[in-house]
Amino acid sequence: MSAARVPTTAMVMAAGLGTRMRPLTDTRPKPLIEVAGKPLIDHVLDRLDAAGIEQAVVNVHYLADAMDAHLAGRRRGPHVIVSDERDLLLETGGGLVRAAPHLGDPFLSLNSDNLWTDGSGDTLVKLAEAWDGDTMDALLLLVPLERAGNHRGKGDFFLADDGRVRRRGEADSAPFVFSGIQICAKTLLRDAPDGPFSTNVLWTRAIAKGRCFGVIHDGRWFDVGNPEAIAATEAELVDG
């Protein structure tokens, strides 16, 4: 896929409760927490704008009025459509299903609490260049565990020579962490469960079919999941 075919639509996951970010999220939703002088949600939307993404669906649930007001006040692209989950938090998979009518094929999906810097080129463009709709239902941007800033987990995936992923499973650790960024085909959502469910359900099916792939991020990446991670991320960005 050429850079000219970067997906034109994206889903930004922004509806979570932000429990790990308390007490900062007692009065504002996690996507509005500022890092390096800018709310997390704006970091993501600005990167989408820079990559040429025309439309972003942002789901809202916790303190949704504050999210609505902030998104309405943006003065630069992409065009934002709010996917309202006030009535029921649908988790990542259910959020994708509800937003599907506004998403192209393929589409980007991003978490709103991860920050990244580019390596050898625009990260989203490079991800799009690796996309192959004939063989893939999902293409995950993966970060080497040793370079996953602020991340305290044991890794999520192994990556085969042909680019297919498999889960850590019972292994003590895995070499790659999911960055929260992926390209998905609409086929990933086919026959999805009703109501709230995790994207893990969709990945499991795609892995079983050999249609879930990964590509390694060559820039920097930061998991901004708790208050301590804010200062650590800002310091790394300044040093870098």
C-alpha positions in Angstrom: 0.0 0.0 0.0 1.4 3.4 -0.9 1.4 6.4 1.3 -1.4 7.8 -0.8 -3.7 5.0 0.4 -3.4 5.7 4.2 -6.9 4.9 5.6 -9.1 8.0 5.5 -10.9 7.2 8.7 -9.9 6.3 12.2 -11.4 5.2 15.5 -10.0 6.8 18.6 -10.7 4.9 21.9 -11.5 7.6 24.5 -14.4 6.2 26.5 -12.6 4.5 29.4 -13.0 5.3 33.1 -9.3 6.2 33.5 -9.1 4.4 36.9 -5.3 4.0 36.8 -4.9 7.7 36.3 -6.8 8.7 39.5 -6.9 11.1 41.2 -6.4 13.2 38.1 -9.4 11.6 36.4 -11.7 12.4 39.4 -12.7 15.6 37.6 -11.8 15.1 34.0 -11.7 12.2 31.5 -8.3 10.6 30.9 -8.1 11.8 27.2 -8.1 15.4 28.5 -5.1 14.9 30.8 -2.2 17.0 29.5 1.2 15.7 28.6 3.9 18.0 27.3 1.5 20.9 27.3 -1.3 19.2 25.3 -4.3 16.9 26.1 -3.7 13.3 25.2 -6.6 13.3 22.8 -5.1 16.2 20.9 -1.7 14.4 20.5 -3.6 11.6 18.7 -5.8 13.8 16.6 -3.0 16.0 15.5 -1.0 12.9 14.4 -4.0 11.8 12.4 -4.3 15.2 10.8 -0.6 15.2 9.9 -1.0 11.7 8.2 -3.9 12.9 6.1 -6.7 11.1 7.9 -9.9 12.9 7.1 -12.4 11.7 9.7 -12.0 10.3 13.2 -14.7 8.6 15.4 -14.1 9.3 19.1 -16.1 7.3 21.6 -17.2 8.9 24.8 -18.6 7.6 28.1 -17.0 8.9 31.3 -17.5 12.7 31.8 -18.7 12.7 28.2 -19.9 16.3 28.3 -16.3 17.5 28.9 -15.1 15.4 25.9 -17.9 16.7 23.7 -17.0 20.3 24.5 -13.3 19.8 23.9 -13.8 18.1 20.6 -16.3 20.7 19.4 -13.6 23.4 20.2 -10.9 21.9 18.0 -10.0 24.1 15.0 -8.0 21.7 12.9 -8.7 18.3 11.3 -9.6 15.6 11.2 -13.4 15.9 11.2 -14.6 14.3 14.4 -17.7 12.3 14.9 -18.6 11.4 18.5 -19.8 7.9 19.2 -21.9 8.2 22.3 -21.5 5.4 24.8 -23.1 7.3 27.8 -25.7 4.6 28.1 -23.2 1.7 28.2 -19.5 1.4 28.1 -18.9 -1.0 25.2 -15.2 -1.7 25.7 -12.8 -1.7 22.7 -14.5 -4.3 20.5 -18.0 -3.1 21.1 -16.9 0.4 20.5 -15.6 -0.5 17.1 -18.9 -2.2 16.2 -20.9 0.8 17.2 -18.6 3.2 15.2 -18.5 0.9 12.2 -21.0 2.8 10.0 -18.7 5.8 10.1 -15.5 3.9 9.4 -14.0 3.1 6.0 -12.4 -0.2 4.9 -9.7 -0.5 6.1 -9.6 1.9 9.0 -7.2 2.9 11.7 -7.8 2.2 15.4 -5.9 4.0 18.1 -5.9 4.3 21.9 -6.0 7.8 23.3 -3.5 7.2 26.1 -0.4 6.3 24.1 2.2 8.7 22.8 4.8 8.0 20.1 7.5 9.6 18.1 8.4 8.7 14.5 11.4 6.7 13.6 12.4 6.5 9.9 9.2 8.1 8.7 5.6 9.0 9.7 4.5 6.0 11.8 0.9 5.9 10.4 2.1 6.1 6.9 4.6 3.3 7.4 1.9 1.2 9.0 -0.3 1.8 5.9 2.6 0.8 3.6 2.7 -2.6 5.3 -1.0 -3.2 5.0 -2.2 -6.0 2.6 -5.9 -6.3 2.5 -5.7 -9.6 0.6 -4.0 -11.4 3.5 -4.8 -9.3 6.6 -7.8 -8.6 8.9 -5.6 -6.7 11.4 -2.2 -5.2 11.3 -0.9 -4.3 14.8 1.9 -1.8 15.4 4.2 -3.5 17.9 6.9 -2.1 20.2 9.9 -4.1 21.4 9.3 -4.8 25.1 12.6 -3.2 26.1 11.7 0.0 24.4 8.1 0.3 25.7 8.2 3.4 27.8 6.5 3.2 31.2 5.1 -0.2 30.4 5.1 -2.7 33.2 3.7 -5.7 31.5 5.4 -8.9 30.2 4.8 -8.4 26.5 1.8 -9.3 24.4 2.9 -11.0 21.2 5.5 -13.1 19.4 6.2 -12.1 15.7 6.9 -14.8 13.1 9.2 -14.3 10.2 6.2 -13.9 7.9 4.8 -11.1 10.0 2.0 -13.1 11.7 1.5 -12.7 15.4 0.8 -15.2 18.2 0.0 -14.4 21.8 2.3 -14.7 24.8 0.1 -17.5 26.1 1.8 -19.4 29.0 5.3 -18.0 28.2 7.0 -15.9 30.9 7.3 -13.0 28.5 6.9 -12.0 24.9 9.2 -9.7 23.0 6.5 -7.2 21.7 3.9 -4.9 23.2 0.8 -3.8 21.3 1.1 -0.1 20.9 -2.7 0.6 20.8 -2.4 1.4 17.1 -3.6 -0.9 14.3 -5.2 -1.0 10.9 -8.3 -3.2 10.6 -10.4 -4.5 7.8 -14.2 -4.4 8.1 -14.1 -8.2 7.9 -12.6 -8.2 11.4 -16.0 -7.0 12.7 -18.0 -9.6 10.9 -20.4 -11.6 13.2 -19.0 -9.8 16.2 -20.7 -10.3 19.6 -23.4 -7.9 20.8 -22.8 -5.4 23.6 -19.5 -4.9 25.4 -16.5 -7.0 24.5 -12.7 -6.7 24.0 -11.0 -6.4 20.7 -9.1 -9.5 21.9 -12.1 -11.5 20.8 -11.6 -10.3 17.2 -7.9 -10.8 17.3 -8.3 -14.4 18.5 -10.4 -15.2 15.4 -8.0 -13.4 13.1 -5.0 -15.2 14.6 -6.8 -18.6 14.1 -7.3 -17.7 10.4 -3.7 -16.6 10.0 -4.9 -13.1 9.2 -3.5 -11.1 12.2 -0.1 -9.5 11.5 2.3 -7.2 13.2 4.9 -4.6 12.2 7.6 -3.2 14.5 7.6 0.5 15.4 11.1 2.0 15.0 10.4 5.2 16.9 9.7 5.8 20.6 6.5 4.9 22.4 5.1 5.7 25.8 2.3 4.1 27.8 0.7 7.0 29.7 -1.5 5.0 32.0 -0.9 6.5 35.4 0.1 9.9 37.0 3.7 8.9 37.4 4.0 8.2 33.7 3.3 11.8 32.8 6.5 13.3 34.2 8.5 10.3 33.0 7.2 10.7 29.5 7.8 14.4 29.4 11.4 13.9 30.6 12.0 11.3 27.9 10.5 13.6 25.2 12.8 16.4 26.3 15.9 14.2 26.4 15.0 12.7 23.0 
